[in-house]
Amino acid sequence: MEEQFWNRRFFILITGASRGFGRTLAHIFSSKVSKDSQIIILGRNKEKLESVKEEIKNDNSNISVNTVNIDLAKPNAAEFQKILEPFKETNYDVYILINNVGSVGDISKDASSFNDNEELTKYYELNVNSPIVMTSVFLKLF
Ligand SMILES: NC(=O)c1ccc[n+]([C@@H]2O[C@H](COP(=O)([O-])OP(=O)(O)OC[C@H]3O[C@@H](n4cnc5c(N)ncnc54)[C@H](OP(=O)(O)O)[C@@H]3O)[C@@H](O)[C@H]2O)c1
């Protein structure tokens, strides 16, 4: 049953995959999906994304991996669409969006110091607006 599930061509987009949970998820999926699957990993740090790409190509050399360095704290539907548009006409068996990205910033700060609205808005954009906009674009295209 499990083998049947994974033995399909997956299209997977993971936000925040240059480290942490996102990177681990990229490893787990890449080692399980069938050949000719596609994984797209997003984050700001280009070097770290490239090194995750190398790692997951080592897990499974028969899949395609694309990296996109982007600041998701500035969600922009047109920009997200540009990333996904080239895959619009594809015919994968399963399409998965993992909205992993998120941050609460410097957790050493205590609650009494959270008073900078500009900073709070940035986290709101990253944690709330960005996944909503990405989901909208993904659903429209796939
Ligand atoms: N760790 C936990 O204990 C825990 C518990 C519950 C929930 N979570 C949630 O799980 C998710 C991942 O957590 P984590 O601990 O793996 O986080 P992490 O280690 O801090 O990694 C965050 C990832 O998001 C990317 N990222 C951060 N800000 C970004 C931005 N503005 N634009 C684009 N990418 C950005 C980072 O890459 P770049 O720096 O390269 O951009 C990195 O790849 C988060 O949503 C978090 O809230 C974590």
The ligand as a Gaussian input file, in Angstrom:
#p B3LYP/6-31G(d) Opt

LIG

0 1
 N       11.119000      24.426000      15.418000
 C       10.036000      24.232000      16.153000
 O       10.092000      23.804000      17.317000
 C        8.666000      24.514000      15.588000
 C        7.528000      24.190000      16.333000
 C        6.271000      24.418000      15.802000
 C        6.146000      24.978000      14.540000
 N        7.269000      25.300000      13.844000
 C        7.064000      25.906000      12.521000
 O        7.702000      25.090000      11.533000
 C        8.206000      25.927000      10.506000
 C        9.698000      25.676000      10.313000
 O       10.340000      25.851000      11.541000
 P       11.917000      25.643000      11.680000
 O       12.196000      25.491000      13.119000
 O       12.356000      24.587000      10.738000
 O       12.440000      27.077000      11.213000
 P       13.925000      27.561000      10.830000
 O       14.934000      26.527000      11.162000
 O       14.048000      28.919000      11.379000
 O       13.838000      27.632000       9.234000
 C       12.996000      28.540000       8.649000
 C       13.083000      28.414000       7.146000
 O       12.298000      29.468000       6.589000
 C       13.113000      30.297000       5.746000
 N       12.715000      31.689000       5.900000
 C       12.668000      32.418000       7.042000
 N       12.267000      33.673000       6.775000
 C       12.046000      33.731000       5.433000
 C       11.630000      34.757000       4.540000
 N       11.379000      36.000000       4.967000
 N       11.498000      34.460000       3.225000
 C       11.792000      33.213000       2.759000
 N       12.188000      32.208000       3.554000
 C       12.333000      32.464000       4.869000
 C       14.539000      30.058000       6.220000
 O       15.446000      30.199000       5.157000
 P       16.275000      31.516000       4.817000
 O       16.837000      32.033000       6.098000
 O       17.259000      31.026000       3.814000
 O       15.284000      32.450000       4.191000
 C       14.487000      28.569000       6.625000
 O       14.665000      27.756000       5.480000
 C        7.904000      27.365000      10.914000
 O        6.701000      27.764000      10.289000
 C        7.712000      27.262000      12.404000
 O        6.854000      28.269000      12.915000
 C        8.517000      25.084000      14.329000

